[in-house]
Structures are given as C-alpha cells and as structure tokens.
Amino acid sequence: MSQFFPYRDGRLQVSGVAIERLAEAVDTPFYCYSADALEESYQTFAAALSGLPATICYALKANSNQAVIKTFADLGAGADVVSEGELRRALAAGVPAERIVFAGVGKKGSELATALDAGILQFNVESLSELKLLSQVAQQRGTTAPVALRINPDVDAGTLDQITTGRADSKFGIDAREARDFLLRNRSLPGIRFDGLAVHIGSQLTDVAPYRTAFQRLIDLYLELRGAGVPLRRLDLGGGIGISYKHHLQQQIDEAAARVRDYAQMVRGLVAGLDAELVFEPGRLLVGNAGLLVTRVLYVKDNSERRFVIVDAAMNDLIRPSLYDAWHEILPVRSPAPDTPLRPVDVVGPVCESTDTFAKQRPLPPLAEGDLLVFSSAGAYSFVMASTYNSRPLPPEVLVRGERFAVVRARMDYDTMIGQDRLPDWLEDGASADRQPGARVRARGVA
Ligand SMILES: *Cc1c(COP(=O)(O)O)cnc(C)c1O
C-alpha cells in the first residue's frame, strides 16, 4: 500500500510486522500505528520549514495516545491542546510547557488556572470574554498570561462544512476588526501579555489558496498593530493541512507531499523579512496516514441484490464514515491474486444503527468469514473519537517500530466499562425491602 504498510509475501504489514501477528496478539478490532511513519511525517514537515523560527505544536486532538505524543516530543515537537485533559497528556508525555499552546473556544477558569500554573507558551484566546476571565485568573495567581488572539479571518477553507473554522459565521476566533480595535484601545491588560495573533481556518485543506488569504490578513493586522506600538512578536498559523485518503495511489501520495512543499514555500514568501516567531499546529498531517484500523469479517450475507460484509469493528470504533461521510480505503490483509474480479459490497459494523456503515457498494475482492481487513488512513480523528456505544469496549492501540511492536493501550475490559457506573443507594441490594412499588413511592415522599 505504501512504504510503511507494504505487502510482503501477500500479507499486509505495518512497518516490519505482519498484521496477522498483531491480530493474534491483541484480537480484533484494533488500531495500529507505524512509528516509522509518524517520525517520517514529522521530519518531512519540520524539514519543509527548516530555517524558519518555528515551533511545531502537534495538535493532540488528532491522536492523543501517550506513545504517539512522546514519539513527537522526542523529535522536538511541542503540543497544541484544547482541554485540560490534553494539557495533562502533553505534560505527562514530556512535552515542555514552553512548547505548549492552549486553543479552544470554551476554556473553563479551572483549565486556564492549570495551564497558567504549568507555564505554557501561549493561550490562544477566542473571545474578549475569555480574555477578561484569563486576566482575572492570572491576577489571582500573581502571574502573567502570554496571549495570542485567535482571529477569524473570514476565509472559507473550501473543506467540509463540519471542519471549516475560519468563516465569519463560525464559532471560532475573534472578528479581525474587533480584535484590532480592542488592541489599539487596550495596549495592556492586567495579568495579560499580548504576544501574538493566531488563525486556524479548518481541517483537511487540500488547497493552499485559502491559507494564503488568511495568513496575509493576519500579517497585515500584525504589521498594523506593531506599527501602532503593540509589541507583538509571534504568529500562530494553525494546522489543517490535508492528507490523501487514497493512500494506496502513488500519485495521491505525491500530491500530498507536494502540498506540504507548496505550503512551506507560500509561508516562506509571506513571512520573509517579518520579525515574528512562528507556531504551526499540524494534527492530521502527522498521524492520519500512519495508522490503520484492523477488523475481521464476521459474516457475509446477501439481502436481495446487495451483499453485506459484516465486520467486527463498528461506528463506535471509527465514527468518521457515519459522522462526516468520510471515505477510508478498505484493503484485505491477504492480497488477492492478480486479476481477481471485484464486486461491490456494503461493509457494515454490528451496531444497531443504519449509519453504522463503513462503505456502500465498494468494489472488493471476494471475502470470507474470518478474513482480516484494514481501514487505512485511520491514524487521525479515529481512536480519539471512539466510544463504548452499544457497550462495546474501546479497542486497543498498537505501535510498531521496525520489527518491534508494543500494545500502547490495552483493550478496555468489561469490568472497567461496567465498573464506572454506580448504583444509587435505593438500588443497592440492602435496599431491596424498599422495592415494593408502594414503598418506593413513600420513600420518594410522593404519597
Ligand atoms: C484541530 C485543530 C488543529 C489541527 O487540525 P488538523 O486538521 O488536524 O491539522 C490545529 N489547531 C487548532 C486550533 C485546532 O482546533
């Protein structure tokens, strides 16, 4: 399929390990990631930006396994976090606080306090109300919060509506004029140090043009404010660079690589001669094509004209197809003989929802019960969105590096899943004397 997911002797591998071996070790469904692919994607992005005064803050929300975060941290990455949970994950994985930026439209006071105490690089503030709260919290703690105002550049990223974030009608960022007027009127605010401006216009962008427009607006505002004496020194250009979900096509892989080069070249052109530190927040780009979801065929059945392949992964494990109509490549782990005829099938999971469908009328080689399949490009926004819907335990995650592998998150066991619930005292076994209908009404004080 690609250099990190090769077929060897007709068997699909992750780096140097056969997927069949992993399936024996952890059972299906499971996620697996190639550490080699993670390292390569980070190094490629870092190399494209080399020489620029840039901090690359990996956007944890794409994949927040501690082993993934630490893989990037060991290469020098910072982190872009959107919650206290992600902040704690980044710190626990060894990301230095001075390379962490905290984004998000709805940070709570307690989350701001934790991040202030940690001493992070920057708060990306998304409203003037949040700024006021941050100012209060910082003053209470006798400290100063480094701030970048997230500007809404009113640019349409041209991506899916669900993941576009830079239009004037989106909930993200502060209107550019409002931010400008505010900074010109309030050069200083107690507990706040204005360090920069930020944008993030959406996810899975496949065109650099919207970036250019948004970055140019940001830079114009930066220069105007600096000219007016606001001592800004940093621009955060966000994330959002798209990947190829047709990861088996060399042409598409090449296009994705070219996109990173074009992006970097465009940024270099815009920031040339600008006195500004830069922050980048890639998520999907670094992890999306480094991971797979592996599943096993449970049943094959024909309902009238349609053939359904029922697999043991479901929308609770990988929700992107149901949520965004996302397209994932589906490949058999054992490569079919050349010239095997393909036939269109629906690949569906066991969850009791019609939207638990991974693919409709997808041409696939003949499949039998027990066969292993993979959903490719499942390294980003996949495991992190998994749930226990239908009381299905969260799947395990495996990290492969060369010929070695490690289970970096075990499958959730049933006791853990059920044990998180608590019975109220009136349902505890000792309370069974109250179980008569009349007794319960009395206990509630209704009768
Ligand atoms: C989600 C997000 C990112 C990462 O987006 P990708 O499309 O995964 O690169 C970066 N910055 C912010 C503020 C985000 O919300």
Ligand as a Chemical Component Dictionary entry (heavy atoms), coordinates in Angstrom:
data_LIG
# 
_chem_comp.id                   LIG 
_chem_comp.type                 NON-POLYMER 
_chem_comp.pdbx_formal_charge   0 
_chem_comp.three_letter_code    LIG 
# 
loop_
_chem_comp_atom.comp_id 
_chem_comp_atom.atom_id 
_chem_comp_atom.alt_atom_id 
_chem_comp_atom.type_symbol 
_chem_comp_atom.charge 
_chem_comp_atom.model_Cartn_x 
_chem_comp_atom.model_Cartn_y 
_chem_comp_atom.model_Cartn_z 
_chem_comp_atom.pdbx_ordinal 
LIG C1 C1 C 0 -7.978 20.780 15.250 1  
LIG C2 C2 C 0 -7.023 21.883 15.333 2  
LIG C3 C3 C 0 -5.747 21.767 14.757 3  
LIG C4 C4 C 0 -5.303 20.572 13.978 4  
LIG O1 O1 O 0 -6.010 20.432 12.792 5  
LIG P1 P1 P 0 -5.546 19.347 11.709 6  
LIG O2 O2 O 0 -6.543 19.467 10.635 7  
LIG O3 O3 O 0 -5.587 18.026 12.374 8  
LIG O4 O4 O 0 -4.175 19.720 11.289 9  
LIG C5 C5 C 0 -4.885 22.821 14.919 10 
LIG N1 N1 N 0 -5.238 23.938 15.594 11 
LIG C6 C6 C 0 -6.456 24.077 16.149 12 
LIG C7 C7 C 0 -6.781 25.335 16.864 13 
LIG C8 C8 C 0 -7.381 23.063 16.037 14 
LIG O5 O5 O 0 -8.592 23.215 16.574 15 
# 
loop_
_chem_comp_bond.comp_id 
_chem_comp_bond.atom_id_1 
_chem_comp_bond.atom_id_2 
_chem_comp_bond.value_order 
_chem_comp_bond.pdbx_ordinal 
LIG C1 C2 SING 1  
LIG C2 C3 SING 2  
LIG C2 C8 DOUB 3  
LIG C3 C4 SING 4  
LIG C3 C5 DOUB 5  
LIG C4 O1 SING 6  
LIG O1 P1 SING 7  
LIG P1 O2 DOUB 8  
LIG P1 O3 SING 9  
LIG P1 O4 SING 10 
LIG C5 N1 SING 11 
LIG N1 C6 DOUB 12 
LIG C6 C7 SING 13 
LIG C6 C8 SING 14 
LIG C8 O5 SING 15 
# 
